[in-house]
Structure formats: structure tokens, C-alpha cells
Amino acid sequence: MNDDMAVYYGDAPVFTVNLEGLRKNTTPGSGLTWQEEEDTIDIVPLISSLQNRGQKFPVTVEVPSMRVLDGHHRICAAWCMGRKTLKVRFVHLEETPND
């Protein structure tokens, strides 16, 4: 498993962020609310993965929109587990390569 976002944003610093604040100030990339997102995914394997392996890759959030580009399922799983923090990389879309 690779941190695909690191290919594009590898130089962006990673911060440990309060999970409650992250959910309050971001939106899932899917366009759903956090509760709707949680209701649409099979959360059990995600929780198991976080418990057994920890957070392998940071969540990627675009600023200034605060839209989660990568990791919205990790946010949901961590929230359901009662975790207080997650590792997050904040990036600007203008840094995204043109396809």
C-alpha cells in the first residue's frame, strides 16, 4: 500500500491534528456530510486496520476549501474509535499536477 498523495505532496509538512476540529472544519471529498459518509461505508475493517496497523498515511486536506482529498474513511474510522488526533497534510490545489 502506497501513500499516493506523497508523490504529489511529499514536501508538504504533516501535522498531528485534533480530530473533532478536523471534522468540524472540513468536508469529505465525496460531498456528503461526515455522518452520511459513515453511514455509507463498511467501517469495521477500517477500524480493525487502524487498531492493528495504526495510521500508515496522513489524511490530505486541500486549503482553503478544507475539502478532504484523501483519507475521509480514515477520519470516519478514527472518529468511531474515539481517537483524539490524526496525522494530516494540508495542501493547495494549485500544486496538483495537470493531467
N, C-alpha and C positions, 0 to 999 in steps of 0.2 A: 504494500500500500504506500502510495506516494503523497506528499504534500504538494499537489498540483499548483496551488496558488503560490508556493515558494518560487516556482520557476519564474513567475511574473513579478512577484513582490518580495523576493528573498531578502532584499536590503531593508525592507520596512521593519521597524522595531516591533517586538511582541511585548505586550503588557499583560499583567495579571489584573483582571477587571472584575468588579463586583457584579455578580450575575443578575441580581434584582435590578440594578441600574441599567445593565445591558439590555434586559428585556423591556424595560420601561422606555428606553431611548432609541431602540432600533426596531426595524420591521423585518420579518422573514423575507427572503428573496422571492418566495412563492407568491407574495401579495396577500396571504392570509394573515389573520391575527395569530398571536402565539398560541392561544387556546385552540383555534381551528387547526393549526399546524399539528399540535399534539394529538388532536382527535383523528388525524388522517394517517398517522404513521404507526408502525408496529414498534412501540417504544421499548419492549422487553429486551430484544437483542442489543439495542443501543445502550441501555443501562448496563447490561452484562459486560459489554465491551469496555465501557468507561470504568466499571468496577475492576475488571481483570487487567486491563492494559493501561488505564489512565488516559489522559488526553494526549494523544500522539501528535496532533497537529492543531495549530491555533485556528480559531474562528477568524474569518476575514470579513471586515466591515468596511463599506465604502463611505467616505465622508465627502461632502457634507450631508448627503442624503440619509446616512445611518442605516442603509439597507444591508442586510447580511448577504454577502455574495457566496460564502461557503461556510457551512457549519451550523445551519439552522436546526438540523436534527440533533446535533451535539448539545446545542443550547437547551432544547426541549428535554433531552435525557438528563442533563445535569440538573435542570430545574426539578424534574420529577424525583431525582435522587436526594434533593435537598442540599446540593453543593452551593457554596457561597461565592466561588470565583471560577473564572475560566481564563485561559490564555487567548488574547485577541490581537490581531494585526489590523491596523487601520490604514486604509489606502485611498488614493484618489483615482477616479475612473480615467482621468487623462493619462494615467500610467499604464492603462490596459493596452496591450498590443492590438493593432488593427488587423482584423482577419480578412 
